[in-house]
Amino acid sequence: MHHTEIGYDDGTMANWPPGTLVLLRPDVRPLLRFPPPPGASAAMLVAVHADALKAKDNLHTQLVALRNGVLDWVGALDEARLTRRETILPSPRGLLGSRLLRGRDLWSVIRPGPLAGPGEPLAGSTIYGGMHTGAEIHRPWIVIGELGNGQVLAVPLNEAADGYQRLPWFVP
């Protein structure tokens, strides 16, 4: 196992630092229901917080896509679905933070449904796009901001532990 500045480069966790320029692998775009906008993938940057790179057994990294300098898309994908290009500084985390707590849909609950297209599961890629365990209810997400193009910025709600019935969904 090779120790990097931030995490471990052993194939079990994300380790590309914030500011890394990445491209979406061409075979991945058709699998996603909410892919980065066409043309924006050439400007996708890793925006993960350095402490998140210490999460064992998770290859997901936070990404942002820019179009004409405007934050156009935010998502988290497995590093194996990306091609690394180079590192650019500074990190785009400040740009991401500037889009929080904005917009007319702030604090609304949405249910985007599956994150992968029909019949194209991204095995092991996400638990947040599926159905609530044992129910036909799409997982709720809460809107926490708005992107520069007017699209909502939302995070998934987690399921409460078994036996905790009062609040079935929560934000960690």
Sequence and secondary structure as in RCSB ss.txt:
>XXXX:A:sequence
MHHTEIGYDDGTMANWPPGTLVLLRPDVRPLLRFPPPPGASAAMLVAVHADALKAKDNLHTQLVALRNGVLDWVG
ALDEARLTRRETILPSPRGLLGSRLLRGRDLWSVIRPGPLAGPGEPLAGSTIYGGMHTGAEIHRPWIVIGELGNG
QVLAVPLNEAADGYQRLPWFVP
>XXXX:A:secstr
 EE SSSEESSSB    TTEEEEE TTTGGGBSS   TTGGGGEEE   GGGGG TTB EEEEEEEETTEEEEEE
EEEGGGEEEEEE SS THHHHHTTBT STTTT EE    SB TT   TTT STTSB TTSS B  EEEEEE TTS
 EEEEE EE  TT  S SEE  
